[in-house]
Amino acid sequence: MKERAGLRQKYNTGTLQIMLLPAVVLIFIYSYVPMFGLLMAFQDYLPALGVFRSPWVGLQNFKILFSMLEFIRGLRNTVFIAGCKIVLGIVVPVVFALLLNEVRNRLVQRGIQTLIYLPHFISWILFAGILRDMLSPSTGIVNAALARLGSEPVFFLGSNATFPWVIIFSDIWKEFGYGTIIYLAALTGIDPTLYEVAYVDGANRWKQLLHITLPGITPIIVLMTTLSVGNIFNAGFDQIFNLYAPVVYETGDILDTLLYRMGLINMRFSISAAAGMMKSVVSLVLILLSYRIAYKTTGYRVL
């Protein structure tokens, strides 16, 4: 019987491994094979010669990259926009989930939850069109409201002062519903008897929030923050590419849009590969550090 059970277990394990094989093959082809293209970062890449025959230049491309004013500007814009998105992308969903959790009418709660979650399913192409119509200086609903208040029209998408904030807040508007659902799910995992005991002991809603609710969802907050830190160099290519213009390059041009123009339009493949490699390495280091900090501070582990 033990032999049969062992054979059956091996058979089931082998079946699961075979089921995983197509996914592993696809990941290898589309995620690992392209990594050989990183060789271009150390070459003066020429398409006619290919990756293996192009002349080797060592770290010359990285020296050129860090001497480019456009790269320094894009790096600054990327860190600022992505950093604001990470911070607000944690704070806003947590606050909204806590507020929504206080709504006792479940029908109203679910209705609000559905409404705030819907923008998550809209592509940035469509969402950018909506934003352009809303923020138009001549026909936009936002400037119409400002005109009624006696203010002059504001060209939100054409001003270096306002463009980064439009990017940040529109991203939060689009995605905070998804984060809210995650934190609401975490709130349902808190033992209700803790609130009952706290109420008997005289704790008001504020103290229950501080001593029960927030500690109860802290592991999820730590996890979401840890996963977000690795995106410090990803400020949202799809979003910015569909909204920006040369007039706002000063504050709106990020690394991804800069690399798109350098690599695919200007065909500076080696410089683009060097920048992409730098992004990946720094992001990897940051996410490893964030995992380490999360373990040291809260004892949280992903695995």
C-alpha positions in Angstrom: 0.0 0.0 0.0 2.8 2.4 0.8 4.5 1.6 -2.5 1.2 2.3 -4.4 0.7 5.6 -2.4 4.3 6.6 -3.3 3.9 5.8 -7.0 0.6 7.7 -7.0 2.2 10.8 -5.4 5.1 10.7 -7.9 2.5 10.4 -10.8 0.5 13.4 -9.5 3.7 15.5 -9.0 4.9 14.6 -12.5 1.5 15.6 -14.0 1.7 19.0 -12.3 5.3 19.5 -13.6 4.2 18.7 -17.1 1.3 21.2 -16.8 3.9 23.9 -15.7 6.2 23.1 -18.7 4.5 25.4 -21.3 4.6 28.3 -18.9 8.3 27.7 -18.1 9.1 27.5 -21.8 7.3 30.8 -22.4 9.0 32.5 -19.5 12.4 31.3 -20.7 11.8 32.5 -24.3 10.4 35.9 -23.5 12.2 36.7 -20.2 15.5 35.0 -20.2 16.6 34.8 -23.8 16.2 38.6 -24.3 18.7 39.1 -21.5 21.5 38.2 -23.9 20.7 41.6 -25.5 22.3 43.2 -22.5 25.6 42.6 -24.2 24.7 45.6 -26.3 25.3 47.8 -23.2 29.0 47.0 -23.5 29.3 47.2 -27.3 29.1 49.7 -30.0 26.2 47.8 -31.4 25.7 47.7 -35.1 22.6 45.8 -36.5 24.6 44.7 -39.5 27.1 42.9 -37.3 24.7 41.6 -34.6 25.3 41.1 -30.9 28.2 38.7 -31.2 30.3 40.6 -33.8 29.8 44.3 -32.8 32.9 46.0 -31.3 33.4 45.8 -27.5 33.6 49.2 -25.8 33.4 48.1 -22.1 31.9 50.8 -19.8 32.0 53.6 -22.4 28.3 53.6 -22.9 27.7 54.1 -19.2 30.1 57.0 -19.1 28.2 58.6 -22.0 24.9 57.9 -20.4 25.7 59.6 -17.1 27.1 62.6 -18.9 23.8 63.2 -20.8 21.7 66.0 -19.4 18.6 64.4 -20.8 19.3 61.2 -18.8 19.9 63.1 -15.5 16.6 65.0 -16.1 14.7 61.8 -16.9 16.2 60.1 -13.8 15.1 63.0 -11.6 11.6 63.1 -13.1 11.3 59.3 -12.8 12.3 59.1 -9.1 10.0 62.0 -8.2 6.9 60.8 -10.1 7.4 57.1 -9.1 8.1 58.0 -5.5 5.0 60.1 -5.2 3.0 57.3 -6.8 4.4 54.7 -4.4 3.7 56.8 -1.3 0.2 57.9 -2.3 -0.5 54.5 -3.8 -0.2 53.1 -0.2 -1.7 55.9 1.8 -4.8 56.6 -0.3 -6.1 53.0 -0.5 -5.4 52.4 3.2 -7.3 55.5 4.3 -10.2 54.9 1.9 -10.4 51.2 2.9 -10.6 52.3 6.6 -13.3 54.8 5.8 -15.2 52.3 3.6 -15.0 49.7 6.3 -17.0 52.0 8.6 -20.0 52.0 6.2 -22.5 49.7 7.8 -24.8 49.4 4.8 -23.3 46.6 2.8 -25.2 47.6 -0.4 -23.8 51.1 -0.3 -20.4 49.8 0.5 -20.3 47.4 -2.4 -21.7 50.1 -4.7 -18.9 52.5 -3.8 -16.3 49.7 -4.0 -17.5 48.8 -7.6 -17.4 52.5 -8.7 -13.9 53.1 -7.5 -12.6 49.8 -8.9 -14.0 50.4 -12.5 -11.2 52.8 -13.7 -8.6 50.0 -13.1 -10.0 48.2 -16.1 -9.7 51.1 -18.5 -6.6 51.2 -20.6 -4.4 54.2 -20.5 -5.2 55.0 -24.1 -8.8 55.5 -23.3 -8.1 57.1 -19.9 -5.7 59.6 -21.5 -8.5 60.6 -23.9 -10.8 61.2 -21.0 -8.2 63.3 -19.2 -7.5 65.4 -22.2 -11.2 66.2 -22.6 -11.6 66.9 -18.9 -8.5 69.1 -18.7 -8.8 70.9 -22.0 -8.2 74.7 -21.4 -11.1 75.6 -23.8 -13.8 72.9 -23.4 -12.7 70.9 -20.3 -15.1 70.5 -17.4 -12.3 71.3 -14.9 -11.4 74.7 -16.5 -15.2 75.4 -16.9 -15.5 75.0 -13.1 -12.4 77.2 -12.6 -13.9 79.9 -14.8 -17.1 79.9 -12.7 -14.9 80.6 -9.7 -13.3 83.5 -11.5 -10.0 81.8 -12.3 -8.1 81.8 -15.6 -7.9 78.6 -17.6 -5.0 76.3 -16.8 -3.2 74.3 -19.5 -2.7 71.3 -17.2 -1.1 69.0 -19.8 1.0 71.8 -21.3 2.6 73.3 -18.2 5.8 71.9 -16.7 4.5 73.0 -13.2 1.2 71.0 -13.4 2.0 68.1 -15.7 3.8 65.9 -13.1 0.9 66.3 -10.6 -1.6 65.4 -13.3 0.3 62.2 -13.9 0.5 61.4 -10.2 -3.1 62.1 -9.2 -4.6 60.5 -12.4 -2.6 57.3 -11.6 -3.9 57.3 -8.1 -7.5 57.9 -9.3 -7.2 55.0 -11.7 -5.6 52.5 -9.4 -6.5 53.2 -5.8 -9.7 51.2 -6.1 -7.6 48.0 -6.7 -5.5 48.7 -3.6 -8.7 49.5 -1.6 -10.0 46.0 -2.3 -6.8 44.4 -1.1 -6.9 46.3 2.2 -10.6 45.6 2.6 -9.9 41.9 2.2 -7.2 42.2 4.9 -9.6 44.0 7.2 -12.0 41.0 7.0 -9.3 38.8 8.4 -9.2 40.6 11.7 -10.9 38.7 14.5 -14.2 40.5 15.4 -13.9 39.4 19.0 -10.9 41.8 19.4 -13.2 44.7 18.7 -15.8 43.4 21.1 -13.2 43.0 23.9 -11.8 46.5 23.2 -15.3 48.0 23.3 -16.0 46.3 26.7 -12.7 47.7 28.0 -13.8 51.2 27.0 -11.8 51.7 23.8 -13.5 54.1 21.4 -13.4 53.8 17.6 -10.1 55.8 17.3 -8.3 53.6 19.8 -9.7 50.4 18.1 -8.3 51.8 14.8 -4.8 52.4 16.3 -4.5 49.3 18.4 -6.4 46.6 16.4 -7.2 47.7 12.8 -3.8 49.1 11.8 -1.7 46.4 13.4 -4.0 43.8 11.8 -3.3 45.1 8.2 0.3 46.0 8.8 1.6 42.8 7.1 -0.3 43.6 4.0 0.9 47.2 4.0 4.5 46.0 4.4 4.0 43.5 1.5 2.5 46.1 -0.8 5.2 48.6 0.1 8.0 46.1 -0.4 6.6 45.1 -3.8 6.3 48.8 -4.8 9.9 49.8 -4.0 11.3 47.9 -6.9 9.2 50.2 -9.2 11.0 53.4 -8.2 12.3 53.6 -11.8 9.0 52.7 -13.4 6.9 55.9 -13.4 4.4 54.6 -15.9 5.4 54.6 -19.6 1.9 53.9 -21.0 0.4 56.8 -19.0 3.0 59.4 -19.8 3.5 58.3 -23.4 -0.2 59.0 -24.1 -0.3 62.3 -22.3 3.1 64.1 -22.7 4.4 66.4 -25.4 7.8 68.0 -26.1 6.7 71.2 -24.2 6.6 69.2 -20.9 9.8 67.2 -21.3 11.5 69.3 -18.6 9.3 67.8 -15.8 7.4 65.0 -17.6 10.1 63.1 -19.5 11.0 59.9 -17.6 13.6 57.2 -18.3 11.2 54.9 -20.2 10.1 57.6 -22.6 13.6 58.8 -23.0 14.8 55.3 -23.8 12.0 54.8 -26.3 13.1 57.9 -28.2 16.8 57.0 -28.0 16.5 53.3 -28.8 13.6 53.0 -31.3 13.6 56.5 -32.9 17.2 57.6 -32.8 18.5 54.0 -32.9 21.1 54.5 -30.2 20.7 50.9 -29.2 23.8 50.6 -27.0 23.0 53.6 -24.9 19.5 52.5 -24.4 20.6 49.0 -23.4 23.0 50.5 -20.8 20.2 52.6 -19.3 17.9 49.6 -19.2 20.5 47.5 -17.5 21.2 50.2 -14.9 17.4 50.4 -14.2 17.1 46.7 -13.7 20.2 46.3 -11.5 19.2 49.2 -9.2 15.6 48.0 -9.0 16.8 44.5 -8.0 19.0 45.9 -5.3 16.2 48.1 -3.9 13.7 45.3 -3.8 16.2 43.0 -2.0 16.9 45.7 0.5 13.2 46.3 1.0 12.7 42.6 1.7 15.5 42.7 4.2 14.1 45.8 6.0 10.6 44.3 6.1 12.0 41.1 7.7 14.1 43.1 10.2 11.3 45.6 11.2 8.2 43.4 11.2 9.5 39.8 10.8 7.6 39.6 7.5 8.7 37.2 4.8 7.2 36.6 1.4 8.3 33.0 1.5 
